[in-house]
Amino acid sequence: MGKKTNNSGKNLSGTRQKKIKHLEKYLNYKFKNLNLLKQALTHSSYANEKTGKNLGNNEKLEFLGDSVLELVISEYLIECYPESLEGVLTKLRAELVNATSLYQKSLELGLGSYLLLGKGEEQSKGREKMSILSDALEAVMGSIFLDSGYRGSRRIIRKLFKNDIEKVTMPESISDFKTLLQEKTQKLYGSTPTYRLLSSDGPDHNRTFHVSVIVKKEVLGTGTGKTKKDAEQMAAKEAAQKISQLNE
């Protein structure tokens, strides 16, 4: 039998291991291999300063975590909107997974206080930089994936993004109905919708516009709004709903 490898993190200093244990509690996840989390928290600036120690940094874990995040969120959106087109799902995912949202999550976790940074980054307030913190969160997600596979990372990501997912997947958040309608008509009919101004009324400073949307010479929806764009969006919404009902 070969020697058993010990990945419990015993090569971490006592103080560092205690600090990392605190992060485990915040994440509600216990690592089998604490060294993965240590690497996720090691910025390249720190590793570069420790020449000769052959330290790894979090860049590859960041690369992996980015893909894991997108996969988990994509799966959730498909569950919520099985009939939605790819373009809509892509926009929703981009609303959830971006540098700003990841930065906010890292602040909630206090991730900056756990990072190992080089002297230059410390002096330039690297613990507060959006790029460093959002990358670190991706790296942590990558480390969880390597530690426990898809099931473990899926549980953590869904919990971490639960409130955001509930907000973004509300129907009201899908406000670009013109794009949604265009994607539907191109896929189903091979044509794009056209919009026609039916009328406008009211004084110049408070006009109301009435618009229809036509697909293959058929009026599929009408809309009203304080601007032509708003009226077109409402017409597109009505048409998209009608198309969905016709194709159920």
N, C-alpha and C positions, 0 to 999 in steps of 0.2 A: 504493500500500500504506500502511496506517496504521502508526503507531508501535508497536513491540513493547513490551508492558508487562513490567517487570522485577519479579517477585514473589519474588526470592531472599532478601529480608530485609535489603537493604543499608541501609535506613533505621534499622536497629537499631544501637545502639552496639556497639563491639567487644567490650566485657565482657559485655554482655547477650546478644549473639549467641553468644558462646562458651558461656555458661551454658545457653542454650537447646539448643545442639548436644549438650550432655551429656544433656539430657532425651531428645533424639532417640535417643541410644544406649540409654538405659534402656528406652525404648518399642520399640526395634528397628524404628524407622520413620523414614524420611528425608522431610521435607516438601519439596514442590515450592515451596510458598508459606509461608515461615517467618512471615510476618505473621499468618497464621491462628492459628498456635500462640501468637504474642505476644498476640493478642486473647483467646485462651482463658485466658491466665494473668493477664489484667488485670481485677482486681476493680472493681466500680462505685465503691467508696470512693476508689480511686486516680484513676479517670477523672474523678470529680466534683471532685477537688482541682485537677486540671490544666485548669481552665476556660480557654477560648481556644485550646486545642490540638486541639480536636475529636477527642479520643480515644474510641474505642469501648470497651465493656467486654464481659465474657464471658456476659452474661445470655441473649442470643439463641442463642449456641452451646450454652449449658447446656440450653436448651429443646430444641434439635435433638438434642443428644447423648443426652438422656433417651429420646427416641423411637428413636434408632439402637440404643442398648443393649437396649431392650425387644424390638426387632425381631430382632436377632441372637440373643439368648437364646431368644426364642420359636421361632425357626426350628430351633435346636438341639434344644430339648425335643420338638418335633414329630417330628424325625428319630429321636430316641431312643424316643419313646412314641407311635407313630402311631395306636394304638387308644385312647389315654387321652382322657378327656372334658375339656372346656374348664376345668371347675372345678379339676381336679387340676393341669393345666398352669399355670393362673393362680397357684396356691399355690406351685408349684415356682419359678416365675419371680420371685414376690415374695420368696422365700427367697434368691434370687441377687441381685436388683437392688433394693436398698433403701439408705437413707442410711448404715446401719452398715457394710454390705459395701463400698460405694463409698468410705467413709472409710478402711477398712482397706487397700483397694487404693491409695489416694492416699498413705497412710503408707509402704507398700512402695516406692512410686516416689519418695518424698521430695518430693512435689509442693509441699508448703508452702514449701520453700526457693526455688522458682522464681516464686512469685506476686508480682505488683505490688499492694501494698496501700496504702491511705491511712494517714495518721499515726494516726488514731484506732484503726483496726483493728490496726495494728502494736503500739500501746500495750496493747491489750486481748487480745494473744496470738492475733490472727486466724489466724496460720499454723497454729495447733493446733485451730481450731474445726471441729467435724464438718460443720456446714452449709457453710462456705466450702470445705473440702477436697472434700467429696462433690460439690458443685456444680462445682468446678473440674475434677474428673475427667470429669464429664458434658460440660463445655465442650471439653475436650481430645478426647474421642471425637467430638464434633460437628465440630471443626476437621479431624480426620482424614477424616471423611466428605466434607466440602467439598473437601478436597485430593485425594482419590483415589477417592471414590465408595464404594459399598457393599462391593465386594470388599476394598478396603484396610482399611476399618474392621472388617469381619467377621474378617479375619485377626488383627488386633490384639486385638479383644475376646475372641475364642475363646482366644487364647493367654493373655491376662491372667486369664481366669476358668477356665482349664482344670482346675485342681485342685478348685475349688469346684464346677464342673459335675459332675465325676466323683463327688464326695461326694453332692451333692444328688440326682443321678439314680440312685443306688443304690436298689433296691426298698425297703430297710429305712427309707429316709427318708420314704416315703409311709406314715405311721403312722395317718392318719385314715381308716381303712377304712370307718367308718360313713358318712362323707360320700361317699366313693367309691361305696359300694353304693347309697346313696340316689340319686345322680346317674344311675347305671346303670339302676336300676329305673324311675325317672321317665321316662327317655328310651326305654327298651325296652318297658315294660309300662304306663306311665301310672299307676303306683301307688308307694307308699312302703313300706319294710319295717317290720315290727313285731318287737319282741324279747320273749321269754318266759323267765322264770326257771324252769328245770327243777328245780334242787335246789341246796342248799348244804350243805357238810359241814365238819367240823373244829371246833376250839375257837373261841371268840369272837375271840381275839386273832390267829388264824391260819386264817381261813375260806377255803374254795375255792368259787367259784360256777360253776355250769354253766348256760349260756344257749343258746337256739335263736333263729334269726332266720327269720321267715316272710314270704314274698312271695306274694300272691294265694292264700292258704290252703295254700301248700306250704312245708315246711321246707327251706330251701336251705343251712343251715349251722348248726353248733353250735360253741360255744367254751367254754373254761375259763380262769379267771383268779382272782387274789387279790382283785379287786374286781369288782362287777357291770359297771362300765364296761370294764375290761380284757377280761372274758369276752365282752361285746358286740362289742368290737373284733375279737376272734379269730373270733367267729361271722360277723361281717361280711366279714372277710378270706376265709374259706372260701366264703361265698356269692358274693362278687365273682369269685373264681377260677372257681367253677362256672359262673357266668353267662358269663364270658369263653370258657370251653371250649365251652359250648353254642352260642355265636354265632360261633365261628371259621369 
